[in-house]
Amino acid sequence: MKLKTYNNALNTQDFSITSEIFLRPDTDETAIEVQADILRESVDAILVTDNQSGQLHMSSLSAGVLLQKVNIDPIVQLSCRNRNRISLLSDLLGCAALGINNLMLTRGDRVPLEFKPRPKAIMDVNATELIALANNLKQDEILPSDNQFLLGGVVTPFSPKQGWPAKNLTEKIDAGAQFVITHTCLDIDVIQTYMQRLIETQLLRRMHVIIGTAILKSPEDARWLRENRPNVNIPADAVERLEKASDPNQEGIKMCAEHLRKLATTPGISGAHIIATNSVLNIPEAVTLSGVYKPN
């Protein structure tokens, strides 16, 4: 079976879908294969995180290779928090040699205070510099001739004023970013204002914007995200809706499907990235219910 690539989905589909799998210290090849099989008909690619928020698990590069083995195009995350410049370049060269093309290059979340023993953050380069490093390797003649890095970054949507210069995002694009995935934002008014301002900058001619969304399992789940993830935007009315629902888990799936439909009709958005806080089993149900996913 020919591998369905994320690059092709971004450039040929009206709306792409990505998600991510759960990685834990005990995650093995079988666990990755099971999650991939659940998601494969509902997504264009699967993101594998880089010890996100200090949660220890196998390397994202290893997880990406295991996804390739089951014919899933991985998006491999590499963060500045965990490695110095040489280690990051080494992993980038490994990705090129293995044909892992989709890279999510980030600063990395702060490790929770309760994490003991506390690891030291490296931060030898910042996220924009890491994107530039990867872009330079992409142009290097010593790398495999079929190297097709698709470089991505992370942004936080908000409500900019008119005339917003989008300085940080412009710097990422100038460094080589071809797509960005936003932090989870369920506030459609904020997203629509953000996209309107982005359209005005004409930056969308140079990159794709993927909006992060989530399937919430309970009001407690939503409140925890609001209190502990400063870059995540969960409106109060979403929490209230879950509190009033007779089946909060099912209500969370329905809310995600509604959000996907709104995202798919918002100008400038190329797709959605879905995080399930409970189980990847909920993701295909939300995607099917939304009716927005039409892969080539």
N, C-alpha and C positions, 0 to 999 in steps of 0.2 A: 504494500500500500504506500502511495506517495505521501510524504510528509506535508501536512497542511502548514504553511508558514504564516507567522504573524505579520511579516512585512507585506505579503500578498493581501492578507485580510485588511490591513490598514489602508492599502492603496486601491482596493477594488470593491470593498463593501461599504455600504452607507453607514453601517453601525457594527463595530466589532465588540466582542465580549472576551474578557480575560478574567481569571480568578487566581486563587492560590490554594495550595494544599497545606495541611497541618504537618509541621515537622517538629518532632520531639526527640529527646535523647535516645529513645528506644525505636525510633522510626527506622525501618529497614526497606530493602528493595520491594518486598511484598506489599508493605503498607503504602508505598508510593504507587505501585501498580494498581492497587485496589482503588485508591482515590482518583487516579488518572482515568480509570475505566468509568467511574461515576460521572466524570466531568467531560469526557472527550467529545460527546455529541452536542455539548452546550457552550463550548468555549473555543476560541481560536488559539489560545496559548495559556500556559500556566506559569505563574510567578513562583519562584522559590526564594525565600527570604534568607538574609544573612544574619542569623542569630538576632532577629529583630527584638528590640527591647530587652536584650540580654538573655533571651531564651536559647539555651544551648541545644544545638542539634548538629547533624552532619553538615559538611560544607555545602554551600549553595551550588558550587561547581559539580560536586558529586551527585547531588540531587538532580541537577540538570541533565547529566549524562544518563541517569536512570530513567528520566522522562523520555529522552530521545530513544531509549531502547524499546519503549512501548509506543513509539510513533506519535509523541506529543512534542510540539515545539515549546521549549522552555524559555522563560525570561529569567535570567540569572541576576540576582541582586548582589552587588559588591558595595561595601560601605567603608568610608574613610575612618570610621571609629575603630575598626578592628585590625588595620594593617598599615604598615608604612609604605612608602612609594615603591620600593623594590618588590614587596610582597604583592601589591596591587598589579604591578606590571607583569609579574610572574603569572598571576591568575588570568590576566587579560590574554597573555600569550597562550595559556592553556585553553582558554575559550576558543581562540582562533584556530588552534590545532585540532580541536575536537568538533569544529563546526557549530559551536554555540554562538549564535549571532545576536540574539536579543539580550541587551544588557541594561539593567536598571542601576544607575550609579548614584549613590546617595551619601549624605553625611553620616547617617546612622542615628537611631534614637538614643537618647540618654538611657544608660542602664539604671534600673530602679535602685533606690537607696538601700533596700533590704537585701540586695544581691551580695552574698558573701562567699569567698573573699572577693573584694571589689576589684574588677579588672581596670587597668589603666587605659584610658582612651588615647589612641595614637594621634589621629588628626594631622598626619604629615602633609596631606593636601586637603583642600576642601572639595565639595561636590563638583563645582564648576571646573576646577583644575583636573579632577579625575576624568570628567567627560572629555576634556581637551587631550589628556594622555591617551585615552582610548581612541580618539579621533586621529591622533598622530600615528598610532600603531596601524590604524585602518588604512592610512596612506602609505605605510612603509613597504617598500618593495621586497624586503626579506620575508615578509609573512606570506602564507599561502595565497595564491592568486585568486582563489574563490572566497576569500574573507569578505563577508558581507555584514559587518557589524551594524546593527540597528540600535542606536544609542538613546537611552531615555533618562529622564530625571524626575524629580518630585517637586510639586508646588502645592501651596495651600490657597484654595479659592477664598476670596473675600469680596467686598463691595467697593471697588475703587471709584474715585471721582473721575469725571470727564477730564481728558488730557493726561490720564495716568501713563507714565512712560514705560512701565513694565521692565524696569532696569534689570532686576535679578533674572527674570525669565529671558530677556534679550541676551544677557551674558551667557546663559546656558546654551541658547540656540547658536550664538556666535562660536561657542566652544565646540559645537558639533551635535547637540541634542536634536533628535528627529521626532521625539514624542515626549510627552510628560504625562504622568499619572498623578492625579490630585490626591491629597489626603481625603479620607472619607468625609463627604459632605452630603447631608440629606436635606439641606435647606435649598429648595429649588429657586427661591427668589435670589439668594446669594449667587447661585450658579449662573442664573440667567443674566444678572448684572455683570458678573465676572466675564462671561463669554461676550457680552455686548462690548465691553471695554477692550477685550482682546481683539475682537474683529476690527475695532477702530485703529488699533496699532498696526494692522496688516501682518502681524506675526504668524497668523494661521496659514499664510502662504508658504511658510517654511517649516512647519511642524504640526503634529497631531496632538489634540488634547483628549485625554481619557479621564473620565470623572470617576472617582472612587465612591462606591456605595456599599451598603452593608445589609445583611439580613439579621435583624435583631431577634433574639429568642425570648426576651422578657423585659419588663420595665426595669428590673434590677440591672440587667445587662446594659441597657441604654444609659441608665444613670451612672454606672461605673465608667463607661466610655466618656461621658460628659465631664466627669470629675477627674479622670486620670489620664486622658489623652488630649492635651491642649490644642493639638492641630485638627482634632476631629470635631465636626459640627453636627450635633444631633439636636434638632429643635425641641423645645419643651412640648409642643403639641404631639410629637412622635411618641414621647414618653407617656403622655396622657392617653393616647390612643391604645397603647399596649396595656396600660393599667385597666382600661375599660373592657378589653377584649376577653371573651370567654375562653379563647384558646390563643394566648399571646404568641406562641411559636408560629401558628398558622397565620396570624395577623401580620407577623413580621415578614413572612414570605409574600403576602398580599401587598404590603407596603413597598417592598422591594420591586415587585412587578410594576406597580403604579409609577414608581420613581424611574424605572427603566424606560417606560413609555414616554414620560416627560423629557428625559434626557435625549431620547431618539428624535424628538421633534424640536429640540433647541438648536438653533443655528450655530455651526462651528464645532460641535462636539463630534468626535470620531468614534467614540465607543464608551464602554463602562468597564470598570474593574470591580468585581463583586467579592466582598469578604463575608464569609459566614462565620459568625462567632460561636456557633454551636456544632454544626455538622455540614460537610460538603454535600450531603444528601439533599439539603434544602435548595441548593443552587440550581440544578436542572429544573426543579419545580417552579422556581421563580422566573427563570428564563422562559420556560414554556408558557407560563401564565401571562407573561408580558407580551408575547407575540412579536418581539422586535428583532429576534435573531434569525437572519436569513443567510447562512454561509454559502459561499460559491461552491 
